[in-house]
Every structure is written in structure tokens, then in C-alpha cells.
Amino acid sequence: MKKIFTLGILLLSFSVFAQEAGKAGELLRNEVTTNEMQTQRSNETLIRGEIGREQPNTRRGVQNNNRRPQSNRDFRWNYNYGNAEVFLRIPENGRFTVEIGDQMMSNSTGKFRFFELRAGSVPILIYENNYLVYRTRINVRNNTRTVLDFFSHYGLYHLGTFPQHNRSYGISEWDDIWNNNYINRNHNNRGANNHDRGGYVESMEMIPQEFNRLLRTLNEESFEKNKSSMISTAAQHNYFTAQQIAELLGTLSFESNKLELAKQLYGVCVDQRNYYLVSEALNFSSSKQKLNEYISNY
């Protein structure tokens, strides 16, 4: 009887913490056509997934005529290129090639880490055995790490976007970057952007000097629409504390705009447990109720 009870506990634990493909994150739509999936790329070429447009012996448009390379004195002294990161896991056997922006990586380990990407909307292409199987675009921000999971039969999933921390990757931490998203989901901790969960992300809110400059700019602006637009733009490249978000809402006059931005900025709040401060910045109880409903379903 004791053995049966122990076995039941083990099975229950497995059902609670086991990962299931396609059960965490946001599915990103695949834009690859059937014809592209049936065409194998050459080993020498990989040009943005445009199958059939490559020239022989070329790679990214650079001619390769087997000639001895010429000395290149066009040095690049500054590398202020970008500082967005993308981490992709492919937990399947096989050799995959991943291209993001103008960077490419190929291996059979299933671990793909891209650094110094330019912020913005960038294309991501996934090849299996030189066949294009997935293509879409992702939005990446400076000073953040975008975490993705790919399954051949389910698709590409965006698990979350997190502020960068000290960039030290321990053996156990590598797995935690993905697995915590599934564990948090099983514990009803919704929202992979909840930055104070998971144990491996530190706060990266806008520093006081920059925030005060933003507040001054907003207070000098007369039109409400422009203020809302400025706050939305700032949120695309920065994170805020709940107190900072409450102060941003304080620069607005219309309740509808306050509520809309309160919802929008929840995903870039580094201390979501204190979001009651943002709720207090709303004037009407109905608005507070709508915000609470939004957060509970986030």
C-alpha cells in the first residue's frame, strides 16, 4: 500500500511540473510557403530564406570565386550595433540552422543564443537539414532578452521578454531560462513578462535622471494625444516601476487614456506586485475594476 501511495505521489508531481509542447507562451505565425518547405537550400547560400534567388557560389550576395582574399583595411573601430538578445531552444534531435537578422547559427545541441541584435522587428528563419521549416518576425528591444521555444509540429512560441542581467549563464540557469515559464504557468503565475519571478532577472527600470527628463517633457506638452504617444514610445525601449507608471498617468487628464496606458504598461513593470499604486492613480472605481480584471487575465 505504501508503494502504491508513493508511486501516486510521483505521478502527480510529474503531471504538475512536466512540460508539454505548445502549452506555454504565444504562438508566432509561420509564414513559410509549401513550396519553400520542399526546396533544399545549398550549403553555400542562405539569403533571407528566398529560395531559388541565390547565385551559385554566393553567400549573402558576396561572390566566392575561390580566389585568394584581398587585404581589407576598411576596419570597424566602433561596434555600437545593438544590444538586444534572443535565446531560442529547440528540444528535438536533429541539426537545425537559425537565422535572426544578419546573424546565423547552426548546431545539433538545440541551444541558440544571439547577442548584439538591433532593436526592432527582425526576421527569424529556422532550417532543419537545410530545409526552411519556419519563418516569421519578432520584435526585440535593447537591453532585453527574448526567450523562444520551437517545436517542429507545434510552432515557434514566445515565452517572454526579460531585462538583461549580469550575463553569466550557469549550467542550471540555462535550463531555467525556459523551464521557469512552464513551472510558473503550472502554478498559475501568468505572464512570462513578470520580471520578479523566476529568480534570474533583475530590475532594469528607467534611471531617475532619464525618468525625470521624460516627466518634464510630458508636462511641457499641451496635447493629451501627444503625451500618450510619447509614453507608449518610451515603453517600447524601457521598463518602469509601478510608482513611475503612476506618475506617468498623473500627467494625463482623460480617464480613458489613463486606463489604456495602465493596461499597456503592466507588461513593462518590474515590480508588478506593487501595481496597486497604478490603480490608485485612476479616478473612477469602474476603471480600477477594469484594470484589475485585465491583470487577473494577463
N, C-alpha and C positions, 0 to 999 in steps of 0.2 A: 504493500500500500504506500509506503514511504517513497519507494522508487517511482511509482506512478505519479505521485504528487510532485516530486522533483522534476520529472520529465515534463509535466504540465506547466510548471513554472518556467522552464527553459523555453518551451514552445511559445508561451505567452510573451516572454521577453523578446524572442526573435520576431514575433509578429508586430510588436510595438516599435522596435528600433530598426527593423530591416528596411533597406532602401528598395524602392520599386521604380523602375524606369518610367519617366514621364509623369511622376506624381509630385514633383516639386519644380517650382519656377514657372516662367512664362514661355510658352512655345513661340519660337520665331519662325515665320513662314518660309518655306523652301521655294526659291524662285528658279530652280533648275528645271529645264525642259526635258522631256523624254528623249529627244534626240541627243542632247548633251550627255545624258547618262549612258548612252550607248556608244559614245565616242571616246576612245582612249587617247589621252594626251601623250605626246612624245616625252622622253626623258630630258630632252634639251630645252623644252619650252613650257612656259606657264605664264600666260599673259591674260590676267584678269578673267580666266575661265572662258575666253572667247574661242571656243573650239573651231578649228578649221581656218582661222585667220592668221595663224603663225607662219612665219617664213622659215624655211629649212635652216638649221644650224644657228638659230637665234634664240635668245632668252631675254624677254622684256625689251625686245627691239634692238638689242646690241648684236652686231654681226660677229660671227665666230668663224673665221676662215683658217683656223689652225696656224695663224701667223704668230710670231714671237711678239708678245705685248710690248708696246712702246712705253717709254718712261712718261709718267703723268705727274707734272709738277703743279697741277691745279689742286693745291692742298685745301682741306677744310679745317680751319682752326677753331671754329665755334660750332658746338653741337646743341644749340638751343632749339631742338627739333620738336620735342613734345615729351610729356611725362605721364601719359596715360598707360595703364597696364590692362592686359586681358589674359586671364587664366582659363584654359579650356581642358576639360578631361574627356577622354574617350575610353570608357571602361570595357573595351572589347578587344579580342585578339585580332591581329592584323596590322598592316602597315598603312598609316594614314599620313597625308600631307595637308597642312593647313596654311592658308594664306590670309593675312589680315593687312589691309592697306598695302604697303610696299615691303612687307616682311613675310617670309615664308619659312616653315619648319616641317621636317619630315622625320618620323620615327615610329617605332612599334611599341613604345612604352605607354602610350596613352596620356602622357603629360606634355602639355604645350603651354609655355609661358612667353608672352610677348611684352616687351618693355619699350618705353620711349616712343609710344604711338602718338600721332597727332590727334588732338581732341576734335570731335565732330562725328558725323555719320561716315563710317568706314565699311567697305565691303569685306565679308568673310566668306572664303571658299574652302570646302572640305573635299578632299580626294581620297578614295580608297583604291589601292592598287592602280593608281594613275587614272581612275575614272572619277569624273566630277559627280558627287552624290548630293551636295548641298551648297546652296548659295543664298545669302541674304545680306542685310546691312544691320549694323549695330551702332548705337550711339555711345561714345566713350567720352569721359571728361578728364581733364587734367587733375592730377593728384588723387586719382581713384583707381581702383582695381575692379574690373568687370569679370564676374565668375560665370562660366558656362559649362553645361553638360551636353554631350552629344550621344545619341543612340541611333543606330542606322535605321531601325524600324519605327522609331518614335519621333525623332527630330532633334533640333537644337533648342535647348532650354536656357533661358536667362535666369540664373539663381539669385543674382543680386549685384549691386554696385556698392563698393565699400571704400571708405577713405583709406589711403595708403598708410601703413605704419612703418616700422623700422626696417622692413625688407629683409628680415632674417627668416629663413624658411627651414625649420627643423623637420626631422623625419615624420613625426606625428602630426605636425602642423600642416604639412602638405595635404594630408587626407582630411583634416579638419576643415580646410577651406571649403570643400564641397559637402562633406558629410554633415556638418552642423546645420546646413539648410534643411536636410531631411529630418534630423533629430528635432530641430525647432518646430518643424511642421507637425511632427507626431505629438508634440507637446502643446499644439495649438498656439505656438508663438508665430503668428502670421507676419508676413512682410520681411523678406530677406534683406530689406534695407534698414532693419532695426539695428543701429550700429552699436548699441551697448550690449548686444548678445553675441555669443559665440566665443568670446574670450580672446580673440586675436585681432581686434580692431580698436584703434584708439581714436579719440575725438580729434577732429580736424576742422573745428568751426572757424569762421572768419575772424581774423585777429581784430582786437578792439579798434586799432587805428583805421583799418580799412572799413570796418563797420560804421564807425562814426562819420567817416567821409561819405559813405553811402546815405546815412541818415540826413546829413547836411544837404546832399544833392536832392533827396526826396522832398525835404522841407522847402527848398527853393523852387520846386516845380509846382506850377499852378493847376495843371490839368490832372484829374484823377486817372484818366486812361493812361497817361504817360507814366504816372507813378506805378501803376500796376504792371505795366510793361517793363519798367526798369527793375522791379523786384523779381519778376519772372526771369529776366535775363541774368540777374545776379545769381539766382538759384540754379542756373544751368552749369555754373562753374564753382559754386561754393556750398558749404554746409553751414548751418546755423544752430545755435542753442534755442531752446524754447523761449527763453527770455528775449533773445534777439528777434525772433519771429513776432513775438507780442509787440515789440517796439516798432517793427516794420508795419504791422497792421495799424498801429496808432497813427501813422502818417496818412491813413485813408479816411474818407468821410462816409462813404456808402457801405452799408452793411453787406450788401450782396457781394461787393468786391472783397471785403474782409473775409467773408466765409469761403469764397472761391480760393483765395490765396492761402487761407488756413489749411484747406484740404491739400492744395498743391505742395505746400512746404513741409508737410508731415514727413514725406519721404526723404528730405534732406536735413532732418532734425537729428542731432547727435545725442540728445537726451530725451527720447520720446516719452519716458516715464514722467517727465515734467510738463507734458503738453497741456495740462490743465491751465498753465499760465497763458497759453494762447486762447483757450476757451474763455478765460476771464476778460480778454481784450474784445470779445464780441459783446454787443449791446443787448441783444434780444435772446430770451430763453429758447425760442424756436431755432435760432441759429446755432446755439450751443448744442441743442439736441441733435441737429443735423450733423454737426461736426463729430459728436460722439458716435453717432451711427456709422459715419464714414470710417472712423478709426477702428471701430469694432469689426468692420468688414474688410479692413485693409489687408 
